[in-house]
Amino acid sequence: MRTKNTTSDALRDALMHSESEVPVSRIGRLWRFGRSAAGMAGAVLGGKNAEPTERELKAMARLVSRVGELKGVAMKIGQIFSYIDPTMPEELRSMLAVLQTSSQASPWSSIEATLREAFGPRAGELLARLDREPVAVASIAQVHRAELGLPVAVKIRHPGIVDALRHDFATARSGAALGSLLVPGAAGTVASNVEEASTAMLEECDLALEAERQATFGRLFAGDDIIAVPRVIREWCAPSVLTSEWLSGRSLDAWLADSPTQAERNRLGIALFRFYIGTLYRHGLFHADPHPGNYAVLDDDRLVIYDFGCVRSFDAPSVAAFAALVEATRRDEREGIRSALAALGATPPKEVSHLRTLLRGFFAPLLVPGPHRIEPGAGYEARVLFRDKRALMQLSLPGKLLFLFRLRFGLYAILSRIGAVADWAELESGWANERKCLRERPSVGNTYAF
């Protein structure tokens, strides 16, 4: 009998002790991505809940290895699949979850070259104090520990990843016409989604921009009793490097394995909900990547948030319209839903029955009054999400909103695993009401002033 997590642990160890350059050939990436996407879709949408066979586990290990080598879009999709569907067999989920923090590392020679290009002659000071073996390897960059008077985490962009992403999205743009055939009238939405995803992922490659975002969230949560944001060490940051204080904790899986009390589950779940949803209402910002590799539980029980590459912003009118959509969905007011969607730039269909079902699925935890646990169910299964996305695309929603809706499904899946109990509707309504009081607050550009 296999010991729980032995397979995924062995896979993680094998990947982290191997190196590979990011493949940048468009044709090569297209072929590999096609194979990987088909394999991930089969694992997630197969509808099988039984314990996987040894053959299936070996196939999944090969898939994870291929996806890890590709980095970029393929690895992002693997990370999403690792937590979005609570019906996936645990062993397959844990193997996909390896992609949250682990894949083949970029060769040390290319990492050294990146640092020397970023910092010139003074790079030697950092290289002399940098651990050669990375502690995490993700889709855009890898993280090394270093000592610079204090322990720090040095995030270094994978060489070649920018070109690889541009090839991936060029391929996706050429496939937009096919998407419009599958979803009549959705060509604009397909293009909008591709452009939004392209913008978001290429922004993630700019680690100087991420440093600014991380510093912003650090200011927003300064002094918070549970949420911690690592301090940015600005003198060691560049477009290809981000250095911040070292804050290391237990992963979500490790924390759950320690059998936390219900009170601890509630505290962590509410903190995650507040971080990912509350900041939208309070500051017009949201961290759009809730996968479990982006946070950990510190020894003092605070929740540390990592990776601020994928952060999106909304102006005040859009936040107000989104709040109105949530409230109209909760009250089941069809005209209110139409009006809110129109304010968000969507084109509400004449027939709203499917739209109503779709929105009630997106906001399902908010429709139940009083404290309750978010249970895994049909509304959160990946295959339902994929089916309903077709109807959502017919609304011609702006790409940024579809990013936000995807965030909610991912967050619901995480909260269901944690088993937190809270009055989710009351929490979100409270933040929406706070937002109403901020209407006169001055703004900068398209987002709230900080």
Number of C-alpha atoms within 10 A of each C-alpha: 3 7 6 11 14 13 17 21 13 12 19 22 14 14 21 18 13 12 14 15 17 23 17 19 12 18 12 11 20 15 10 17 19 11 14 23 17 11 16 21 15 12 19 22 17 11 14 13 10 10 13 15 9 10 9 13 17 13 13 22 21 15 21 28 22 19 28 27 23 27 27 25 20 24 26 21 19 25 25 22 24 26 26 25 25 22 20 24 17 17 18 21 22 20 24 27 24 25 29 24 19 26 32 27 27 23 16 14 8 14 19 17 13 19 22 16 13 17 17 11 10 12 17 14 11 18 15 11 13 18 15 15 14 21 16 20 26 25 29 26 24 25 23 18 21 21 16 15 7 8 13 22 25 27 24 27 27 26 21 15 22 21 15 21 24 17 18 22 19 14 15 19 19 11 14 20 16 13 21 18 11 12 18 11 15 23 20 20 24 26 21 20 23 19 17 19 19 20 13 18 22 19 17 22 25 19 25 20 18 24 25 15 19 24 20 15 24 19 14 15 16 12 10 12 11 17 21 22 25 21 18 22 17 14 9 18 22 20 15 19 25 26 26 21 19 17 19 15 18 16 16 18 15 12 16 15 9 8 10 12 10 13 11 14 20 19 18 22 23 19 18 21 18 18 18 20 22 22 19 25 27 21 21 23 21 23 22 24 24 26 22 22 22 16 22 23 22 17 11 8 16 18 22 19 24 17 21 24 25 20 17 19 19 20 17 24 14 18 23 21 19 22 22 19 24 24 22 18 23 19 12 15 13 15 11 17 26 20 17 24 19 16 17 19 15 19 15 18 13 8 8 14 10 13 21 16 14 19 19 18 19 20 21 19 18 22 17 15 13 12 13 14 18 22 17 18 12 14 19 22 20 24 18 15 20 11 10 18 15 15 15 19 24 22 20 22 23 19 19 18 19 20 17 19 15 18 22 20 24 24 24 24 23 24 23 18 20 22 19 22 20 19 16 22 20 14 16 20 17 13 18 22 14 13 22 15 9 14 13 9 10 10 13 9 7 13 17 20 11 13
